[in-house]
Protein backbone atom coordinates (compact mmCIF):
# COMPACT_ATOMS: atom_id res chain seq x y z
CA UNK A 1 0.00 0.00 0.00
CA UNK A 2 1.25 3.49 -0.75
CA UNK A 3 -0.01 7.02 -0.08
CA UNK A 4 -0.05 9.97 -2.42
CA UNK A 5 0.51 13.15 -0.44
CA UNK A 6 1.93 16.58 -1.09
CA UNK A 7 2.49 20.03 0.32
CA UNK A 8 1.58 23.07 -1.71
CA UNK A 9 0.50 26.68 -1.30
CA UNK A 10 -2.96 27.97 -2.00
CA UNK A 11 -4.93 31.18 -2.29
CA UNK A 12 -8.63 31.80 -1.69
CA UNK A 13 -10.67 34.94 -2.43
CA UNK A 14 -12.89 35.91 0.51
CA UNK A 15 -16.33 37.48 0.19
CA UNK A 16 -16.01 41.08 1.36
CA UNK A 17 -17.60 44.24 -0.03
CA UNK A 18 -16.31 47.60 1.18
CA UNK A 19 -15.94 50.72 -0.96
CA UNK A 20 -13.18 53.16 0.03
CA UNK A 21 -11.14 56.05 -1.31
CA UNK A 22 -7.70 54.61 -2.01
CA UNK A 23 -4.82 56.08 0.00
CA UNK A 24 -2.43 55.27 -2.84
CA UNK A 25 -4.12 56.73 -5.94
CA UNK A 26 -7.05 58.75 -4.54
CA UNK A 27 -9.70 56.97 -6.63
CA UNK A 28 -12.75 55.07 -5.43
CA UNK A 29 -12.00 51.39 -5.13
CA UNK A 30 -13.07 48.19 -3.44
CA UNK A 31 -11.13 46.02 -1.04
CA UNK A 32 -10.53 42.56 -2.54
CA UNK A 33 -9.64 40.31 0.40
CA UNK A 34 -7.84 37.00 -0.06
CA UNK A 35 -6.12 34.42 2.11
CA UNK A 36 -2.88 32.56 1.35
CA UNK A 37 -1.95 29.31 3.09
CA UNK A 38 0.15 26.15 2.98
CA UNK A 39 -1.72 22.88 2.59
CA UNK A 40 -1.04 19.17 3.14
CA UNK A 41 -3.01 17.00 0.70
CA UNK A 42 -3.61 13.28 0.96
CA UNK A 43 -4.83 11.65 -2.26
CA UNK A 44 -5.33 15.18 -3.66
CA UNK A 45 -7.74 16.07 -0.83
CA UNK A 46 -6.68 19.00 1.39
CA UNK A 47 -6.24 17.66 4.93
CA UNK A 48 -4.39 20.36 6.87
CA UNK A 49 -3.92 24.11 6.29
CA UNK A 50 -1.37 26.26 8.11
CA UNK A 51 0.49 29.55 7.70
CA UNK A 52 -2.65 31.50 6.87
CA UNK A 53 -2.06 35.15 5.93
CA UNK A 54 -4.65 37.68 4.83
CA UNK A 55 -4.15 40.33 2.15
CA UNK A 56 -6.17 43.19 0.67
CA UNK A 57 -5.80 44.29 -2.95
CA UNK A 58 -7.27 47.58 -4.13
CA UNK A 59 -9.49 47.19 -7.21
CA UNK A 60 -8.59 50.66 -8.52
CA UNK A 61 -4.77 50.55 -8.66
CA UNK A 62 -3.67 47.09 -7.53
CA UNK A 63 -1.96 48.22 -4.32
CA UNK A 64 -1.56 45.25 -1.94
CA UNK A 65 -1.75 45.42 1.86
CA UNK A 66 -1.33 42.73 4.49
CA UNK A 67 -4.39 42.56 6.73
CA UNK A 68 -4.44 42.12 10.50
CA UNK A 69 -4.90 38.36 11.21
CA UNK A 70 -7.84 38.78 13.59
CA UNK A 71 -9.82 40.89 11.10
CA UNK A 72 -8.92 38.42 8.34
CA UNK A 73 -10.24 35.49 10.40
CA UNK A 74 -13.53 37.32 11.02
CA UNK A 75 -13.97 37.95 7.28
CA UNK A 76 -13.08 34.30 6.51
CA UNK A 77 -15.84 33.19 8.94
CA UNK A 78 -18.35 35.26 6.95
CA UNK A 79 -18.70 38.22 9.34
CA UNK A 80 -19.13 41.56 7.57
CA UNK A 81 -16.38 43.53 9.30
CA UNK A 82 -15.22 46.96 8.12
CA UNK A 83 -11.49 47.14 7.51
CA UNK A 84 -9.84 50.15 9.16
CA UNK A 85 -6.69 51.75 7.64
CA UNK A 86 -4.68 51.03 10.83
CA UNK A 87 -5.23 47.26 10.22
CA UNK A 88 -3.38 47.38 6.89
CA UNK A 89 0.38 47.17 6.23
CA UNK A 90 1.60 48.17 2.75
CA UNK A 91 3.16 45.27 0.82
CA UNK A 92 3.31 46.58 -2.76
CA UNK A 93 2.32 49.84 -4.44
CA UNK A 94 -0.03 49.79 -7.42
CA UNK A 95 0.47 51.13 -10.92
CA UNK A 96 -2.41 53.60 -11.31
CA UNK A 97 -0.24 56.76 -11.19
CA UNK A 98 1.73 55.55 -14.22
CA UNK A 99 -1.47 54.73 -16.12
CA UNK A 100 -2.94 58.15 -15.34
CA UNK A 101 0.00 60.04 -16.80
CA UNK A 102 -0.16 57.93 -19.98
CA UNK A 103 -3.90 58.42 -20.58
CA UNK A 104 -3.79 62.23 -20.52
CA UNK A 105 -7.51 62.56 -19.62
CA UNK A 106 -8.51 64.12 -16.32
CA UNK A 107 -11.76 65.42 -14.99
CA UNK A 108 -11.50 68.46 -12.73
CA UNK A 109 -14.14 70.00 -10.47
CA UNK A 110 -14.59 73.78 -10.89
CA UNK A 111 -15.90 74.08 -7.37
CA UNK A 112 -13.44 72.18 -5.13
CA UNK A 113 -10.53 71.34 -7.50
CA UNK A 114 -10.84 67.54 -7.16
CA UNK A 115 -9.10 65.70 -10.06
CA UNK A 116 -9.91 62.18 -11.25
CA UNK A 117 -9.28 59.81 -14.17
CA UNK A 118 -12.64 58.08 -13.60
CA UNK A 119 -15.61 58.69 -15.90
CA UNK A 120 -17.64 60.48 -13.25
CA UNK A 121 -20.06 63.13 -14.48
CA UNK A 122 -20.25 64.74 -11.03
CA UNK A 123 -17.61 65.33 -8.37
CA UNK A 124 -17.62 62.67 -5.62
CA UNK A 125 -16.44 65.30 -3.11
CA UNK A 126 -18.91 68.19 -3.60
CA UNK A 127 -21.44 67.06 -6.25
CA UNK A 128 -20.64 69.77 -8.83
CA UNK A 129 -20.33 68.89 -12.55
CA UNK A 130 -16.82 67.79 -13.64
CA UNK A 131 -15.04 69.27 -16.66
CA UNK A 132 -12.91 67.16 -19.02
CA UNK A 133 -9.34 68.43 -19.38
CA UNK A 134 -6.77 67.05 -21.85
CA UNK A 135 -3.06 67.10 -20.91
C-alpha positions, 0 to 999 in steps of 0.5 A: 500500500502506498499514499499519495501526499503533497504540500503546496501553497494555496490562495482563496478569495474571501467574500467582502464588499467595502468601498473606500477612497484609495490612500495610494491613488485617490480613486474610489475602489473596493477592497478585494480580500484573499487568504494565502496558506500552505496545505497538506493533501492526501490523495489530492484532498486537502487535509491540513492548512497552516500559515494563513495570511490575509491580504487586501488588494485595491481594485482601482490601482492594484496596491496590496496590503497585508491585513491584521490576522484577527480581522482576516479570520472574522472575514473568513468566517463570513462576518461583515467587518469593516477594515480600518486603515490602521489594520493594513500594512503596505506590501506593494504599491499599485500602478495607477499613477503611471497609467494616469500620466499615460492616458492624458484625460482628467476630470476636474471640479470647478468648485473644489478642484478635485481631479480624477481619471474616472468617468464620473459626471459629477464630483464625488467630493462636492457634487458639482459637474466635472469638466474634461481636461486634456493634458 
